[in-house]
C-alpha cells in the first residue's frame, strides 16, 4: 500500500512517533492523518528496520491504550503529562 501523497517527511515522522507512543490510540492517528490501524502497521513495516518493527508490533499488540474501545474509562489524554517538557 503506497503512502498517502499528503504525508510529507514531517507528517511521516509524526505518524511514526504517534504509533510508538503508548497512550496515542490508532483512532487518533486515523482522525489526524487518515490512516487506519492496518495502514499504520504497513507504514511501520516499510519505515522501520525489521527488528524495530517486530519490537513495535510486540509492544502494541494487545495494548489496551492503543485502542479507544479497550481503554480504561479514566484515560482521557493522548500522552503522559511529563512527555512534552519545555526545554
Buried (B, 14 or more C-beta within 10 A) or exposed (E): EEBBEEBEEEBBEBBBEBBBBBBBBBBBBBEEBEBEBEBBBBBBBEBBEEEEBEEBEEEBEEBEBBBEEEBEEEEEEBEEEEEEEEE
